[in-house]
Amino acid sequence: MSNRHERRRAAKVMRVEQRTMSVEEFASLPSGCAWAGCTATTAEPHKHSWSNMLIYRGRPALDFLEIDPRQMARDCVLCPEHARYLDENLLVEIGGRLRNVAGNA
Ligand SMILES: [Zn+2]
């Protein structure tokens, strides 16, 4: 059984800092690939052939801003490898849109 000093020391180690983050700080955090098991990250998901993936329910929207955030099931990014895998192996062929876009970034 640990003494009081040891328990206090253990409690200090367990303490977690909590603070509010600005939108700019949050947006600048690295993004991780949403593929299960993938550890790829990027600070610039809009570059380097990464893909954004948004899955939402409800009516199809022509304008992104029309989508109700409460209807968004997943809002994430995929690394080039997994965007390609998704496109080539899991999605119905729609003309290779992810493959075509991936080479242009
Ligand atoms: Zn990945």
Residues whose N, C-alpha, C, O or C-beta is under 5 A from the ligand:
A	BS01	ZN	C33 W35 C38 A40 C79 H82
